[in-house]
Amino acid sequence: MDSPRDILKRHGLRAKHSWGQNFLGDPDALQSIADALALREGEPVVELGPGLGHLTRFLAATGARVTAVERDRDMVAVLEKEAIPGVRVVSGNAATVDFAQVAGAPEIALVGNLPYHLTSPILFQVLAQRAHISRAVFTLQKEVVVRLAAEPGNRDYGLLTVLLGLHFDVEQVLTLEAWRFHPPPKVDSAVLRLTRLKQPRAPLVDEARFTRLVKAGFAQRRKTLINSLKSDKGLATPEAMLAALQTAGIDPGRRAETLSPEEFAAIERALGPVTAMAPPPPDAPEEGSSEE
């Protein structure tokens, strides 16, 4: 298989920095990523951002039914000209596509080398569409993978760590040094594997309220939990929020980063039936986060 540099040259193209294009052409790394997904023959898999088709070839070699979703028209043209057997190329935006619909299957595996600026939007799509995703393997910036796989009490632990952790087993399976990519990014990457749980780790009254609760907890993570949660006045009155923490057995003086997904879920349940909530405050980046 030709290198990314050679394929780009053959088609008269260059990597687009503004699109976050860093192509992985290392065969050992590509095989490891395909192995991490553990595809079965005939299984539908959606690849997000296939680029020049290097990983696509390894996925197709498993006998899986590959749907490659690419938004860059130049890359779509390359993939169509390369004509990888067993692969269907679809022009689309990975941050908005309906994964199961584009694959024509009720449940799919998901894989991709995600640009930094699209990481959070795509992961929120994974959460929203999780009923149709058995597992996912993503190549991301290493610092993001460390955050997503962090344990409670770790300073890297954050919003998406909790949201994903409620529904998936989350693990780092591989580190990829920058030199393996063309062009080399400024930082190393890592491979993240998400395996959907049969049931969430804890029940909820309302998923949207849970997400809003966790966002409030991490929006001011240097503050105590009760002060962070009170910042979103639409969730509950300060008195009701304090009562919910007491019912859930959570010390209001703790920090959000010390709570497990199950503990956040216990607070959400303790808030009781959902009533009309005021609109949430404007979205703001999580304090100390480079992931949002």
C-alpha positions in Angstrom: 0.0 0.0 0.0 1.4 3.4 -1.0 2.2 6.0 1.7 -0.1 9.0 2.3 2.6 11.2 0.8 2.7 9.1 -2.5 -1.1 8.9 -2.8 -1.5 12.7 -2.3 1.2 13.4 -4.9 -0.5 11.0 -7.3 -3.7 12.9 -7.1 -2.1 16.4 -7.0 -3.3 17.1 -3.4 -1.9 18.2 -0.1 -3.1 17.6 3.5 -5.5 20.4 4.6 -4.3 21.8 7.9 -7.6 23.7 8.4 -9.4 20.4 8.2 -7.2 18.7 10.7 -5.9 16.2 8.2 -3.1 14.0 9.4 -3.0 10.7 7.6 -2.0 7.4 9.2 -0.1 5.1 6.9 1.8 2.9 9.3 0.7 -0.7 8.6 1.3 -2.0 12.1 -0.7 0.8 13.7 -3.5 0.3 11.1 -3.6 -3.4 11.8 -3.8 -2.8 15.6 -6.7 -0.4 15.1 -8.6 -2.9 13.0 -7.8 -5.6 15.5 -9.1 -3.4 18.4 -12.5 -3.3 16.6 -12.6 -7.1 16.2 -15.0 -7.1 13.2 -16.8 -10.1 12.1 -17.3 -11.1 8.4 -20.4 -9.3 7.1 -20.7 -7.0 10.1 -21.6 -3.4 9.1 -19.0 -0.8 10.1 -19.0 2.9 9.5 -15.6 4.6 9.1 -15.6 8.4 9.8 -13.2 10.4 7.9 -11.5 7.6 5.9 -9.2 10.2 4.1 -7.0 8.3 1.7 -8.4 4.9 2.6 -5.5 3.4 4.5 -7.5 2.1 7.5 -10.4 1.4 5.1 -8.4 -1.3 3.4 -7.6 -3.0 6.7 -11.3 -2.9 7.7 -12.4 -4.3 4.3 -9.8 -7.1 4.7 -11.8 -8.5 7.6 -14.8 -9.2 5.4 -16.9 -6.5 7.2 -19.4 -4.3 5.2 -17.6 -0.9 5.2 -19.4 2.4 4.8 -16.8 5.2 4.5 -18.2 8.7 5.4 -16.1 11.5 4.1 -16.9 15.2 3.9 -13.8 16.4 1.9 -14.8 16.1 -1.8 -11.1 15.7 -2.7 -10.8 12.7 -0.5 -14.2 11.3 -1.8 -12.7 11.5 -5.3 -9.5 9.7 -4.2 -11.5 6.9 -2.5 -13.7 6.5 -5.6 -10.6 6.3 -7.9 -8.8 3.9 -5.5 -12.0 1.7 -5.6 -11.4 -0.5 -2.6 -13.4 -3.7 -2.9 -16.2 -4.1 -0.5 -16.3 -0.4 0.5 -19.2 2.0 -0.1 -18.1 5.7 -0.1 -20.6 8.3 1.2 -20.2 12.0 1.1 -21.3 13.4 4.5 -20.3 15.2 7.7 -19.3 12.8 10.5 -20.5 15.2 13.1 -24.1 15.1 11.9 -24.6 11.8 10.1 -27.1 9.1 11.2 -24.6 6.2 11.6 -27.1 3.3 11.4 -29.1 4.9 8.6 -26.0 5.6 6.4 -25.0 1.9 6.9 -28.5 0.6 6.3 -28.3 -1.5 9.5 -29.9 -1.4 12.9 -26.6 -1.8 14.7 -23.1 -0.9 13.6 -19.5 -0.7 14.7 -17.9 2.7 14.4 -14.3 3.7 13.7 -12.3 6.8 12.7 -9.3 9.1 13.0 -11.1 12.2 14.4 -9.9 15.7 13.8 -9.4 17.6 17.1 -12.1 20.2 16.5 -14.7 17.6 15.8 -14.0 15.3 18.7 -16.6 16.5 21.1 -19.4 16.9 18.5 -18.8 13.4 17.3 -18.7 11.9 20.8 -22.0 13.6 21.7 -23.4 12.0 18.5 -22.2 8.6 19.7 -24.0 9.2 23.0 -27.2 10.3 21.2 -27.1 7.3 18.8 -25.6 4.7 21.2 -28.6 2.3 20.8 -27.3 1.6 17.3 -23.6 1.4 18.2 -22.2 -1.8 19.6 -18.7 -0.4 19.9 -16.4 2.3 18.6 -12.7 2.7 18.1 -11.3 6.3 17.6 -7.9 7.7 17.1 -7.7 11.0 19.0 -5.2 13.3 20.5 -3.5 11.5 23.4 -4.4 14.1 26.0 -8.1 13.7 25.1 -8.0 9.9 25.4 -6.3 10.3 28.8 -9.2 12.5 29.9 -11.9 10.2 28.6 -10.4 7.1 30.2 -9.6 8.8 33.5 -10.9 7.5 36.8 -12.8 9.6 39.4 -10.5 11.7 41.5 -8.1 12.3 38.6 -7.6 15.9 37.5 -8.1 14.7 33.9 -11.6 13.4 34.7 -14.3 15.5 33.1 -17.7 16.0 31.5 -17.5 13.5 28.7 -15.7 11.0 30.9 -18.9 10.8 33.1 -21.4 10.9 30.2 -19.6 8.2 28.2 -18.8 6.2 31.4 -22.5 5.8 32.2 -23.1 3.9 29.0 -19.8 2.5 27.8 -16.7 0.7 28.9 -14.0 3.2 28.0 -10.3 2.2 27.5 -7.1 3.4 25.9 -5.7 0.6 23.7 -2.8 2.1 21.9 -0.5 5.1 21.7 0.5 6.5 18.3 3.5 8.7 18.1 3.3 11.8 15.9 5.9 10.6 13.4 3.5 7.8 12.3 1.3 10.4 10.6 1.6 12.5 7.5 2.0 15.4 8.1 3.1 14.7 11.7 0.8 16.5 14.2 2.3 18.5 17.0 1.2 16.0 19.7 1.0 12.2 20.0 -2.3 10.4 19.5 -3.9 7.4 21.1 -6.6 4.9 20.3 -9.8 4.9 22.4 -12.2 1.9 22.5 -15.9 2.3 23.6 -17.9 -0.8 24.3 -21.6 -0.2 24.9 -22.9 -1.7 28.1 -26.1 -3.8 28.0 -27.6 -1.5 30.6 -26.4 1.9 31.9 -24.3 1.7 35.1 -27.2 3.3 36.9 -30.8 4.3 36.2 -31.9 7.8 35.5 -35.2 9.7 35.7 -34.3 11.9 32.7 -31.3 11.7 30.4 -31.3 15.4 29.4 -31.4 16.5 33.1 -28.5 14.2 33.9 -26.4 15.7 31.1 -27.3 19.2 32.3 -26.5 18.2 35.9 -23.0 16.9 34.9 -22.3 20.0 32.8 -23.2 22.2 35.8 -20.9 20.2 38.0 -17.8 20.6 35.8 -18.5 24.2 34.6 -16.9 25.5 37.8 -14.8 22.5 38.8 -12.6 24.5 41.2 -15.7 25.1 43.4 -17.4 22.7 45.7 -20.1 20.5 44.1 -23.0 22.3 45.7 -21.7 25.7 44.5 -21.2 24.4 41.0 -24.6 22.8 40.8 -26.3 25.9 42.2 -24.9 27.9 39.3 -27.6 26.4 37.0 -30.6 27.8 38.7 -32.9 26.0 36.3 -32.0 22.6 37.6 -33.5 23.1 41.1 -33.6 25.6 43.9 -30.5 25.7 46.1 -32.5 24.1 48.9 -33.8 21.3 46.6 -30.3 20.7 45.2 -28.8 20.4 48.7 -31.6 18.0 49.7 -31.0 15.9 46.6 -27.3 15.6 47.5 -28.2 14.6 51.0 -30.7 12.0 49.7 -28.0 10.6 47.4 -25.5 10.4 50.2 -23.1 12.8 48.5 -21.1 15.3 50.5 -21.9 18.8 49.0 -18.3 19.8 49.8 -16.8 17.4 47.3 -15.6 18.4 43.8 -17.3 17.1 40.6 -14.1 15.3 39.5 -14.4 12.9 42.5 -17.9 11.6 41.6 -18.4 8.4 39.6 -21.1 8.3 36.9 -23.3 6.3 39.4 -23.0 9.1 41.9 -24.1 11.7 39.4 -27.0 9.4 38.5 -28.0 9.1 42.1 -28.2 12.9 42.4 -30.3 13.1 39.3 -32.7 10.5 40.6 -32.9 12.3 44.0 -34.1 15.4 42.2 -37.4 13.6 41.7 -39.9 13.9 38.8 -38.9 16.3 36.0 -40.9 19.5 35.9 -40.6 22.3 33.5 -36.9 23.5 33.7 -35.8 27.0 32.9 -33.4 27.2 29.9 -29.8 26.3 30.9 -27.2 29.1 31.1 -25.2 29.7 27.9 -22.7 27.0 27.1 -19.2 27.7 28.4 -16.1 25.5 28.2 -15.5 23.3 31.1 -12.9 24.9 33.4 -9.4 23.5 32.7 -10.6 21.5 29.7 -9.2 21.3 26.3 -11.7 18.7 25.3 -14.8 21.0 24.8 
